[in-house]
């Protein structure tokens, strides 16, 4: 899975909602489309100010783990 780390404050999801992370997958297992994860990190400095460096990084890594869970659900579907 490709992972794109964006400097944006939020990412626009397919439904138009502004979110901190998304997972996109092709319908079925199409060879010409690769699933990907996008993570917004533009609020890192704000998170550092609110929570400290360690918790800010854990927040971003938590988002990444959440989106990777969607990827693993996709590849392990029956």
Secondary structure, DSSP 8 states (H G I E B T S, - for coil): -EEEEE-SS-EE-TTS-EESEEEE--SS--TT---EEEEE-TTHHHHHHHH-HHHHHHHHHHHHHHHHHHHHHHHT--
